[in-house]
Amino acid sequence: MPVERPIIIATRGSALALAQANFIAEQCRKNFPRLRFELKIIKTTGDKLQKASMAKTEGGLPKGLFTKELEVALLKNQADLAVHSLKDLPTEVPAGLILAATPKRENVRDVLIYRDAKYYAQLAEKKSDEWIPGQSALKGLAPHVTLMELPAGTVVGTSSTRRKMTLLAARPDLTIVEIRGNVTTRMQKVAERGELDATILALAGLTRLNFVIKPDGKILGDAVPEGLLATILDVDVMLPCVGQGAIGIEIRADDERIAKICERLNHFNTFHCVTAERAFLRAMGGGCQSPVGAYAEIAGDKIFMRAVSFRDEHVKRGEGKRPVAEAVPLGEQIAAELK
């Protein structure tokens, strides 16, 4: 009797992607203990273009940077589920595929990462074994520093146009530079490079990689450079990008067996919230690097969403509330107001 093929979960090979895929695999095995699930790591275009500018808006980078190869594997029956950071998944998925589920969303807020002034002052004075030549010139900031308290000229690294425009709208005296790399690489750059004062990362990514931000602002976790602090930015300060904090599970539209598995993985509120956000982004005509932000929440039988657009010379903000069943019209309504 032939052995039944395991259900293949496709993922990228980055630390965060693997953490998310392993989480999904654990949920699958927990809910369906008699089935076999295996991970398949696929290198995407985005993984190959680590030095490309994510802020290019014309001609440079294709859509689906971190999703296309996983989708090809689905369409060729080489995988059964593709696990994405939902913020990376284009709002228009290829024919024959669907976004089937979103597990419960992590915290959507962004985090400002910067050097601890006290730590670096002590490090330069002691010149201990951890001291690196040049670190004596590095400057830091006080714990719990807010966006409005950053010194004029502070250099913040980010590859996100949304984050860049949000920062400059609130603080035009800041200097924003491009930064690439995974979570620990970006933190390492802040810790060691004097030309960079801070960076911004998603709290959800830090959480999924088992990093913990202590009440005093210090960051705990594997491979976290010493002497870094974090300030969590409220959504009133920086609206997240569409789908931030959510995992998206994409499958073949006609695969009823896998669809039933996804029903057990889906979180109702998260799915409807990201549906509204993605409808907004689609109506705005943007991709994952579009300079817009949106965040939807459900209270009772209503879904409330606020959004911001930096696409024009002036910042435009909007919000709205509708029944949960009208998530798509809500997103489209707010997009129409901001266009």
Secondary structure, 3 states (H helix, E strand, C coil): CCCCCCEEEEECCCHHHHHHHHHHHHHHHHHCCCCCEEEEECCCHHHHCCCCCCCCCCCCCCCCCCCHHHHHHHHCCCCCEEEEEHHHCCCCCCCCEEEEECCCCCCCCEEEEEEEHHHHHHHHHHCCCCCCCCHHHCCCECCCCCHHHCCCCCEEECCCHHHHHHHHHHCCCCEEECCCCCHHHHHHHHHHCCCCCEEEEEHHHHHHCCCEECCCCEEECCCCCCCEEEEEECCCCCCCCCCCCCEEEEEECCCHHHHHHHHHHCCHHHHHHHHHHHHHHHHHCCCCCCCEEEEEEEECCEEEEEEEECCCCCCEEEEEEEEHHHHHHHHHHHHHHHC
